[in-house]
């Protein structure tokens, strides 16, 4: 991890030696008492941490936060049909690293219902993947997440006024690279589950203001499509 993230309340107490961040500080970064490291507050500023002392069961840390606030976040929301848990884990980390504000994993007609019951969706696990991706990007803006809603419920709660684009291999008339949403303007990118959108879902997306777009003639894995679409969209917004 390029940045070690903390919740505000964690900075007021010792860090247990059993915490993965303590292990990273001692065995990967090889910090000794008096050494500094890059730190960040979740959804807050970046700064420097200092390893003050190493105890038998905890580390004593101190922090300095010279930044007044977190850098602005690109207002991109992802709507994703529930995939296999191993696919979702990759999407969580990569989308957090590339920078989005929210992810909504939704139930779809062609998604396996049991995916919604995975242990991935226990708060501790999905959040760990989002924080790992955010820390990898030397950022602090951890995306928000919902999971298990129907697609229609999720459509009703998307940001108002956003450009809405749904990726589709079959009925999309235009390449994503030919679309444009200026930097700073809200953007929603929707991805079907691994078996794709159903006809009824395409109708619901169109009724919800989505235009269909494609990533070219090659069929991509869902996790690859998410990374490719985000890269294209951010490049078109002048952010990559």
C-alpha positions in Angstrom: 0.0 0.0 0.0 1.3 3.4 -1.0 -0.6 5.2 1.8 -1.8 3.9 5.1 -5.4 4.8 5.8 -6.9 5.4 9.3 -10.3 6.3 10.7 -10.1 9.5 12.8 -10.8 7.6 16.0 -7.9 5.1 15.3 -5.3 7.9 15.4 -6.1 8.5 19.1 -5.1 5.0 20.3 -2.2 2.5 19.8 -2.3 0.3 16.7 -2.4 -3.4 17.6 0.5 -5.5 16.3 -2.1 -7.9 14.9 -3.4 -5.2 12.6 -2.4 -5.6 8.9 -1.2 -2.0 8.9 1.2 -2.7 11.7 2.6 -5.7 9.9 3.0 -3.5 6.8 4.9 -0.8 8.7 7.3 -3.3 10.4 7.9 -5.9 7.7 7.3 -4.2 4.4 8.2 -0.6 5.1 10.7 -1.7 7.8 10.1 1.4 9.9 11.9 1.9 13.2 11.0 4.3 16.1 11.4 7.8 14.9 10.7 7.0 11.2 7.9 8.6 9.3 5.4 7.1 6.7 2.7 8.4 4.4 -0.7 8.4 6.1 -4.2 9.5 5.3 -7.6 9.9 7.1 -10.5 8.1 5.3 -12.3 10.8 3.3 -10.0 13.4 4.8 -6.5 14.8 4.4 -3.2 13.2 3.7 -0.2 13.7 5.9 2.7 12.0 7.7 2.6 9.4 10.5 5.5 8.8 12.8 6.3 5.5 14.5 7.0 6.6 18.0 7.5 3.3 19.8 7.2 -0.4 19.2 5.6 -2.3 22.1 5.1 -6.1 22.5 1.5 -5.9 21.4 1.0 -2.5 19.9 2.6 0.4 18.0 2.5 4.0 19.3 2.0 6.4 16.4 1.8 10.2 16.0 0.3 12.1 13.0 0.6 15.4 11.2 -2.0 16.6 8.8 -0.7 19.6 6.8 -3.5 19.4 4.2 -6.7 21.3 5.1 -9.0 18.9 3.2 -9.1 15.9 0.9 -8.5 16.5 -2.9 -11.7 16.8 -4.9 -13.3 13.5 -6.0 -14.3 12.7 -9.6 -18.1 12.4 -9.4 -18.4 9.0 -11.1 -21.0 6.4 -10.0 -20.9 2.7 -11.0 -24.0 0.6 -11.3 -23.0 -3.1 -11.7 -25.0 -6.3 -12.0 -24.0 -8.6 -9.1 -21.0 -10.7 -10.3 -19.2 -13.7 -8.9 -17.5 -12.7 -5.6 -14.0 -13.1 -6.9 -14.9 -10.7 -9.8 -16.5 -8.2 -7.4 -13.3 -8.2 -5.3 -11.2 -7.1 -8.3 -13.8 -4.5 -9.3 -13.8 -3.0 -5.7 -10.0 -2.6 -5.6 -9.5 -1.3 -9.2 -12.5 1.1 -9.2 -11.4 2.6 -5.9 -7.8 3.0 -7.2 -9.0 4.7 -10.4 -11.4 6.9 -8.4 -15.2 6.8 -8.2 -17.6 8.2 -5.6 -20.0 5.3 -5.4 -20.6 1.7 -6.4 -24.0 0.0 -6.5 -24.1 -3.8 -7.0 -27.6 -4.7 -8.1 -29.7 -7.8 -8.6 -30.3 -8.5 -12.2 -32.3 -11.0 -14.2 -29.3 -12.9 -15.5 -27.2 -12.7 -12.3 -26.9 -15.7 -10.0 -29.1 -14.9 -6.9 -26.7 -16.6 -4.5 -24.0 -14.0 -5.3 -25.9 -11.6 -3.1 -25.3 -13.9 -0.1 -21.5 -14.0 -0.3 -19.5 -13.2 2.8 -17.9 -10.5 0.6 -20.8 -8.3 1.4 -20.1 -8.4 5.2 -19.1 -4.7 5.9 -15.6 -5.6 7.0 -14.6 -7.4 3.8 -15.9 -5.2 1.0 -14.6 -2.1 2.9 -11.2 -3.7 3.2 -11.0 -4.0 -0.6 -12.2 -0.5 -1.2 -9.6 0.9 1.2 -6.8 -1.2 -0.3 -7.6 0.3 -3.8 -7.8 3.8 -2.4 -4.5 3.4 -0.5 -2.8 2.0 -3.6 -3.7 5.2 -5.5 -2.2 7.4 -2.7 -5.7 8.7 -2.1 -8.2 9.0 0.8 -11.6 9.1 -0.9 -13.1 5.7 -0.2 -16.2 5.2 -2.3 -19.6 4.5 -0.8 -21.2 1.2 -1.6 -24.7 -0.5 -1.7 -25.4 -4.1 -2.7 -28.4 -6.3 -3.2 -31.0 -3.8 -4.4 -33.0 -4.4 -7.5 -31.9 -2.5 -10.6 -35.1 -0.5 -10.6 -34.6 0.6 -7.0 -31.0 1.6 -7.7 -32.1 3.6 -10.8 -34.5 5.6 -8.7 -31.6 6.8 -6.4 -28.9 7.8 -8.9 -27.6 11.3 -8.9 -29.9 13.8 -10.6 -28.6 15.5 -13.7 -25.8 13.0 -14.3 -24.8 11.7 -17.8 -25.9 8.1 -17.9 -24.2 5.5 -20.0 -24.8 1.7 -20.0 -22.2 -0.6 -21.5 -23.8 -3.2 -23.8 -22.3 -5.5 -26.4 -25.4 -6.1 -28.5 -27.6 -3.0 -29.0 -25.3 -0.1 -28.4 -25.0 2.3 -31.4 -21.8 4.2 -30.3 -18.4 3.5 -28.8 -17.9 4.8 -25.3 -14.8 6.7 -26.6 -17.2 8.8 -28.8 -19.2 10.0 -25.8 -18.2 12.9 -23.5 -19.0 14.1 -20.1 -16.9 17.1 -18.9 -14.7 16.8 -15.8 -16.6 17.8 -12.7 -20.0 16.8 -14.1 -21.7 13.7 -12.6 -21.4 10.5 -14.6 -23.0 7.1 -14.1 -21.6 4.1 -15.9 -23.7 0.9 -15.8 -22.4 -2.6 -16.4 -24.6 -5.7 -16.7 -23.8 -8.9 -14.9 -21.5 -11.5 -16.4 -24.4 -12.9 -18.6 -25.4 -9.4 -19.8 -28.5 -7.3 -19.6 -31.9 -8.8 -20.2 -34.3 -7.1 -22.7 -36.4 -5.7 -19.8 -33.3 -4.2 -18.2 -32.3 -2.5 -21.4 -35.8 -1.0 -21.5 -35.5 0.1 -17.9 -32.1 1.7 -18.5 -33.3 3.6 -21.5 -36.4 4.7 -19.6 -34.0 5.9 -16.8 -32.1 8.2 -19.2 -29.3 5.9 -20.1 -27.7 5.8 -23.5 -26.1 2.5 -24.6 -22.4 2.4 -25.5 -19.8 -0.3 -26.3 -16.1 -0.9 -25.8 -15.5 -2.3 -29.3 -16.0 -5.7 -30.9 -14.1 -7.8 -28.4 -16.0 -9.3 -25.5 -14.3 -8.5 -22.2 -14.5 -9.9 -18.7 -16.6 -7.7 -16.4 -13.7 -6.6 -14.3 -11.7 -5.7 -17.5 -14.7 -3.8 -18.9 -15.0 -1.7 -15.7 -11.3 -0.7 -15.8 -11.4 0.0 -19.5 -14.5 2.1 -19.3 -13.2 4.1 -16.4 -9.9 4.7 -18.2 -11.7 5.9 -21.3 -14.2 8.1 -19.5 -11.5 9.7 -17.3 -9.2 10.2 -20.4 -12.1 12.0 -22.1 -12.6 14.1 -19.0 -8.9 15.1 -19.0 -8.2 13.2 -15.8 -5.7 10.6 -17.2 
